[in-house]
C-alpha cells in the first residue's frame, strides 16, 4: 500500500499537539516538506488534539510517522492514508 502523502495523529493531550505543530510543521523529510496543523475534529473529545499531516514522503510507513510524532506526547491513534486501489 503506497502512501497518499498524508495522515492523522491524535494525541491524548491538546498541549502535545501544539508541541508537535511547533516542532514539526515545515520539517523537511527526504525531498518533502511536511505541513502539520489541526484537523477538523470529528468529536469534541479530540478537539485540538487531532493533527492533519500532509507532504509525507511516499515511502514513510505508519511506524515511521509514530516515531516522528511520539516524542511530543502519547498518541491515541495515527494513520497514513493509502491508495484505495492498491491498498
C-alpha positions in Angstrom: 0.0 0.0 0.0 1.6 3.2 -1.1 1.0 6.3 1.0 -1.0 9.2 -0.4 1.4 11.5 1.4 -0.9 12.5 4.3 -2.2 11.2 7.6 -3.5 11.9 11.0 -2.1 11.8 14.6 -4.4 12.0 17.6 -2.8 12.9 20.9 -4.2 12.4 24.4 -3.4 15.9 25.4 -4.1 19.0 23.3 -0.9 20.6 24.5 1.1 17.8 22.9 -0.5 18.6 19.6 0.7 22.2 20.0 4.3 21.0 20.7 4.2 18.7 17.6 3.0 21.5 15.4 5.6 23.9 16.7 8.4 21.4 16.2 7.4 19.6 13.0 5.5 21.9 10.8 7.7 22.8 7.9 10.2 19.9 8.6 12.0 18.6 5.5 11.9 14.8 5.2 13.7 13.4 2.2 12.5 15.6 -0.6 9.3 16.7 1.0 8.3 19.5 3.4 5.6 18.4 5.8 2.7 20.5 6.9 1.3 19.8 10.4 -1.9 21.5 11.5 -5.1 20.9 13.5 -7.5 18.5 11.8 -11.2 19.2 11.8 -12.4 17.3 14.9 -14.9 14.5 14.5 -16.0 15.0 18.1 -15.5 17.4 21.0 -13.3 14.8 22.8 -10.5 15.2 20.3 -10.7 18.9 19.6 -7.2 20.5 19.5 -5.5 17.1 19.8 -6.1 15.7 16.3 -3.5 16.7 13.7 -3.5 16.6 9.9 -0.2 15.9 8.4 0.5 16.4 4.7 3.5 16.2 2.5 4.7 12.9 3.9 7.3 11.0 1.8 5.6 8.2 -0.1 7.9 5.7 1.5 7.1 6.7 5.0 5.3 4.0 6.9 3.0 4.0 9.9 5.7 3.2 12.4 8.0 5.9 11.0 5.3 8.5 11.4 4.6 7.4 15.0 8.3 7.6 15.8 8.4 11.1 14.4 5.4 12.3 16.5 5.7 10.2 19.7 8.4 12.5 21.4 5.7 15.2 21.7 3.2 13.2 23.7 1.2 10.0 24.0 -0.6 9.1 20.7 -4.1 7.6 20.8 -4.3 6.8 17.1 -2.4 7.6 14.0 -2.8 6.5 10.4 -1.4 7.2 7.0 -3.9 7.2 4.2 -3.1 4.8 1.3 -4.3 4.4 -2.2 -7.7 2.5 -2.1 -7.0 0.6 -5.3 -3.5 -0.7 -4.4 -4.2 -0.9 -0.7 
